[in-house]
């Protein structure tokens, strides 16, 4: 909002003039000649920095997307049925039963018969003595 | 070509407009930076930053303020940023020292001693201005040196009418106390 000049009355114009003269007479250094070059250098630096930031952000978004899309199939595989590799050979159900069946064990009747035979043989040997 | 047309060319990315922009505004911005920062090398740095900032941010100019005022607004903010950055740095490394940009009290005896030396007017003015804050130094430079209209100063500094009046009055009182007895013609 513009400020009307009339609102800035100076009660002490001579003091104001004195201060103005003092400040105007105190010399300031000359403007350096290479200022345009320095400005152009900064413009280029700003442009490069902007591109670097945009590039870094794009890479970060891409990496996040890759990680996210890579995790999704793994989660589905863990939640569903185990995946059978397609290169596995085809097996019959009989073969699978024999593969996963418990190891064979002699039945009690066989053991009992063996014991009877052994006792009979020992009795005969004793009688021969 | 007036300032508005120049800024419109900058908005279109016209490279030759940057050259014109630098040559037209570098002196005034450099003087302001020198006055606020009190150091030639830092002022040069801040001026280049300010002009690059104008070029980079010219798309945000909508024509509400005149192009010249808008450019000085941007430059003023950049220069203040440089002044504040120095204060932060100085406080970090040398916290026991007093802040050189604003709060330091100047001994009147030093001023009197300097008044006796004919060639020290520049030093005296610099010392007196150092007692002001960076914002007030910018105000003094725009009002007393550049003699900008107060309406434009208010727009550049982004302060209300009452605040500007109060700040100017405060600066004047301080300068009166320190420079009042110093003869401008010595």
Interface residues (C-beta under 8 A of the other chain):
Chain A: X1 X2 X3 X4 X5 X7 X8 X12 X15 X16 X18 X19 X20 X21 X22 X23 X24 X25 X26 X27 X28 X29 X31 X32 X35 X36 X38 X39 X40 X41 X42 X43 X46
Chain B: X18 X19 X22 X23 X26 X27 X30 X31 X34 X35 X40 X43 X44 X45 X47 X48 X49 X51 X52 X55 X56 X121 X122 X125 X126 X129 X140 X141 X144 X145 X147 X149 X150 X151 X154 X155 X161 X164 X165 X168 X172 X175 X176 X179 X180 X182 X184
